[in-house]
């Protein structure tokens, strides 16, 4: 288990109860029933990750428009670096990718989970019978 700030537990519970539209879309249409367990609003270190898969050491962050400007970009970069230093890969998707190309986002998540698990010595079942990479594209950043 990754270390976390206990003070974030109550906030994480509140965030789970009040997920954004795009968080609900990704959770209920893909991650909730994914073959490997994902957690919502997971406290890790000093942060609360939107979604976390322990088996793949993967965090998924959904970014609104404000994430692409000024201080928020710097904060996101610092957060990503801190998580990477814990051995966690961070995938970032723009909210518009979830709305316009959920299937492409799902394929990218599956691809990264498969790759991360293989690096860690396990081969989980894919969420897709045909894991072809041609299912659309999304503007994702894996770090």
Secondary structure, 3 states (H helix, E strand, C coil): CCCECHHHHHHHHHHHHCCCHHHHHHHHHCHHHCCCCCEEEEEEECEEEEEEECCCCEEEEEECHHHHCHHHHHHHHHHHHHHHHCCCEEEEEEHHHHHHCHHHHHHHHHHHHHHHHHHCCCCCCCCCCCCCCCCCCCCEEEC
